C-alpha cells in the first residue's frame, strides 16, 4: 500500500518534530548491515520488522561512508508531501 517516499537529511530536530506530530517511526543500525546487502532494502525490512508495521518515518544515524537520513513514507506522493510540509512547519516554529 505504500507507494511513495522521500529522503531528507537526518537531524535530531526532524526526529523531535516527528514525535511531536505523532508520526510513527522506526529505525535500524547501518553498522549491523550484512556485507553485500543493499541498505535501502535491508534497512527498510529491519525497521518494518522492528515496528511490526510500515511506519511513516524510517530513519538511521548513518555509519562510516553512509549518510544518515530520514525516509518519509506514504500511500501517495501527496500524502508524503503533506507530511514533509507538516514537518517543515513544525521545525520552522523553533526558529
Backbone as CSV, one residue per row, in Angstrom:
resi,resn,N_x,N_y,N_z,CA_x,CA_y,CA_z,C_x,C_y,C_z
1,UNK,0.812,-1.204,0.000,0.000,0.000,0.000,0.851,1.262,0.000
2,UNK,2.088,1.152,0.474,2.987,2.313,0.486,3.572,2.449,-0.915
3,UNK,3.316,3.591,-1.544,3.718,3.779,-2.934,4.601,4.995,-3.159
4,UNK,4.956,5.713,-2.069,5.753,6.926,-2.244,6.693,7.114,-1.062
5,UNK,7.809,7.763,-1.329,8.772,8.036,-0.273,9.616,9.248,-0.609
6,UNK,10.191,9.818,0.428,11.046,10.999,0.283,12.161,10.893,1.305
7,UNK,13.384,11.067,0.877,14.531,11.076,1.789,14.870,12.517,2.145
8,UNK,15.116,12.743,3.433,15.567,14.059,3.885,16.760,13.871,4.815
9,UNK,17.504,14.938,4.986,18.684,14.911,5.842,18.285,14.586,7.277
10,UNK,19.028,13.738,7.920,18.785,13.397,9.315,19.157,14.566,10.209
11,UNK,18.323,14.798,11.212,18.680,15.733,12.277,17.837,15.407,13.499
12,UNK,18.354,15.672,14.682,17.559,15.472,15.897,16.281,16.317,15.880
13,UNK,16.330,17.498,15.256,15.156,18.359,15.173,14.039,17.700,14.366
14,UNK,14.406,17.020,13.301,13.401,16.324,12.489,12.774,15.201,13.297
15,UNK,13.581,14.435,14.017,13.028,13.353,14.841,12.099,13.902,15.916
16,UNK,12.490,14.987,16.532,11.658,15.612,17.550,10.330,16.069,16.960
17,UNK,10.359,16.656,15.778,9.135,17.111,15.115,8.246,15.918,14.762
18,UNK,8.840,14.812,14.333,8.067,13.603,14.017,7.307,13.132,15.251
19,UNK,7.981,13.095,16.376,7.338,12.662,17.624,6.240,13.630,18.031
20,UNK,6.507,14.920,17.936,5.521,15.921,18.324,4.264,15.824,17.462
21,UNK,4.437,15.496,16.177,3.303,15.376,15.260,2.623,14.010,15.348
22,UNK,3.187,13.104,16.134,2.584,11.786,16.302,2.802,10.834,15.142
23,UNK,3.828,11.080,14.339,4.131,10.191,13.223,4.770,8.907,13.751
24,UNK,4.422,7.788,13.154,5.023,6.516,13.577,6.438,6.439,13.023
25,UNK,7.365,5.990,13.857,8.771,5.931,13.448,9.379,4.575,13.762
26,UNK,10.414,4.260,13.033,11.240,3.096,13.323,12.634,3.387,12.777
27,UNK,13.589,2.586,13.209,14.974,2.822,12.831,15.712,1.503,12.629
28,UNK,16.906,1.608,12.114,17.799,0.459,12.001,19.224,0.961,12.138
29,UNK,20.131,0.033,12.416,21.535,0.364,12.634,22.352,-0.067,11.424
30,UNK,22.867,0.894,10.677,23.655,0.571,9.477,24.947,-0.180,9.809
31,UNK,25.420,-0.072,11.032,26.623,-0.806,11.417,26.379,-2.317,11.454
32,UNK,25.124,-2.739,11.495,24.781,-4.164,11.542,24.440,-4.730,10.157
33,UNK,24.545,-3.901,9.142,24.209,-4.311,7.788,25.149,-5.417,7.298
34,UNK,24.593,-6.533,6.827,25.443,-7.616,6.322,26.209,-7.199,5.063
35,UNK,27.381,-7.729,4.921,28.189,-7.451,3.733,27.415,-7.876,2.488
36,UNK,27.392,-7.005,1.487,26.719,-7.296,0.228,25.235,-6.940,0.218
37,UNK,24.683,-6.569,1.356,23.264,-6.190,1.405,23.082,-4.795,0.821
38,UNK,21.915,-4.542,0.298,21.567,-3.208,-0.191,20.875,-2.472,0.951
39,UNK,21.460,-1.357,1.371,20.987,-0.647,2.559,19.501,-0.333,2.511
40,UNK,19.017,0.195,1.401,17.615,0.611,1.347,16.680,-0.580,1.552
41,UNK,16.995,-1.714,0.974,16.149,-2.898,1.126,16.327,-3.487,2.524
42,UNK,17.553,-3.765,2.903,17.821,-4.383,4.199,17.340,-3.495,5.344
43,UNK,17.692,-2.230,5.309,17.332,-1.318,6.385,15.834,-1.139,6.520
44,UNK,15.149,-1.014,5.391,13.695,-0.868,5.421,13.047,-2.111,6.021
45,UNK,13.508,-3.282,5.604,12.972,-4.532,6.165,13.198,-4.597,7.675
46,UNK,14.377,-4.213,8.127,14.689,-4.231,9.558,13.762,-3.297,10.335
47,UNK,13.582,-2.090,9.818,12.747,-1.097,10.502,11.285,-1.542,10.557
48,UNK,10.789,-2.153,9.490,9.403,-2.627,9.470,9.230,-3.780,10.456
49,UNK,10.165,-4.707,10.475,10.095,-5.813,11.436,10.087,-5.281,12.866
50,UNK,10.962,-4.332,13.123,11.075,-3.754,14.468,9.767,-3.082,14.897
51,UNK,9.116,-2.377,13.970,7.875,-1.661,14.278,6.655,-2.582,14.267
52,UNK,6.757,-3.695,13.552,5.608,-4.584,13.415,4.605,-4.104,12.380
53,UNK,4.967,-3.057,11.654,4.138,-2.489,10.585,5.009,-1.516,9.800
54,UNK,4.479,-0.992,8.714,5.218,0.018,7.953,5.007,1.368,8.636
55,UNK,6.063,1.945,9.188,5.937,3.254,9.840,5.908,4.381,8.812
56,UNK,5.496,5.542,9.252,5.512,6.712,8.376,6.925,7.245,8.195
57,UNK,7.767,7.020,9.189,9.145,7.518,9.179,10.096,6.371,9.486
58,UNK,11.105,6.195,8.635,12.210,5.276,8.917,13.473,6.127,8.890
59,UNK,14.265,6.023,9.956,15.492,6.819,9.998,16.677,5.951,10.394
60,UNK,17.860,6.437,10.030,19.093,5.821,10.513,20.103,6.920,10.767
61,UNK,21.044,6.620,11.633,22.051,7.609,12.038,23.348,7.486,11.248
62,UNK,23.310,6.711,10.160,24.478,6.587,9.301,25.511,5.619,9.847
63,UNK,26.615,5.538,9.161,27.754,4.688,9.510,28.924,5.218,8.694
64,UNK,30.128,4.717,8.949,31.257,5.188,8.146,30.966,5.033,6.649
65,UNK,31.017,6.140,5.931,30.759,6.136,4.497,29.285,6.100,4.130
66,UNK,28.404,6.135,5.117,26.958,6.075,4.873,26.299,7.288,5.521
67,UNK,25.598,8.077,4.724,24.964,9.289,5.233,23.714,8.953,6.048
68,UNK,23.555,9.608,7.180,22.347,9.463,7.991,21.178,10.075,7.237
69,UNK,19.996,9.461,7.348,18.847,10.014,6.644,17.532,9.630,7.292
70,UNK,16.515,10.385,6.922,15.139,10.152,7.344,14.343,9.876,6.077
71,UNK,13.544,8.823,6.096,12.695,8.480,4.961,11.255,8.695,5.378
72,UNK,10.529,9.464,4.607,9.108,9.705,4.849,8.347,8.808,3.885
73,UNK,7.462,7.965,4.404,6.740,7.001,3.579,5.241,7.250,3.623
74,UNK,4.567,7.011,2.500,3.123,7.184,2.458,2.493,6.455,1.293
75,UNK,1.179,6.514,1.254,0.417,5.822,0.214,0.466,6.544,-1.128
76,UNK,0.765,7.841,-1.103,0.800,8.619,-2.342,1.829,9.736,-2.209
77,UNK,2.258,10.277,-3.345,3.163,11.425,-3.280,2.542,12.601,-2.523
78,UNK,1.236,12.798,-2.668,0.558,13.884,-1.970,0.619,13.690,-0.457
79,UNK,0.422,12.461,0.011,0.497,12.178,1.444,1.909,12.441,1.973
80,UNK,2.919,12.007,1.234,4.309,12.216,1.647,4.646,13.708,1.661
81,UNK,4.225,14.423,0.626,4.484,15.868,0.571,3.797,16.580,1.729
82,UNK,2.598,16.160,2.067,1.873,16.760,3.192,2.629,16.546,4.503
83,UNK,3.141,15.323,4.718,3.923,15.058,5.935,5.185,15.909,5.958
84,UNK,5.857,16.017,4.815,7.082,16.819,4.736,6.789,18.280,5.072
85,UNK,5.678,18.805,4.575,5.310,20.189,4.878,4.960,20.364,6.351
86,UNK,4.259,19.403,6.933,3.950,19.477,8.369,5.234,19.489,9.191
87,UNK,6.186,18.640,8.794,7.477,18.606,9.493,8.199,19.942,9.358
88,UNK,8.219,20.473,8.142,8.903,21.751,7.909,8.277,22.863,8.747
89,UNK,6.944,22.899,8.806,6.278,23.921,9.621,6.616,23.777,11.096
90,UNK,6.645,22.537,11.566,6.958,22.292,12.970,8.383,22.715,13.301
91,UNK,9.311,22.415,12.428,10.711,22.795,12.648,10.864,24.315,12.549
92,UNK,10.159,24.929,11.606,10.259,26.377,11.407,9.803,27.138,12.644
93,UNK,8.817,26.601,13.378,8.311,27.250,14.596,9.419,27.486,15.618
94,UNK,10.440,26.658,15.565,11.515,26.716,16.559,12.523,27.823,16.280
95,UNK,12.458,28.413,15.093,13.445,29.435,14.745,12.913,30.807,14.929
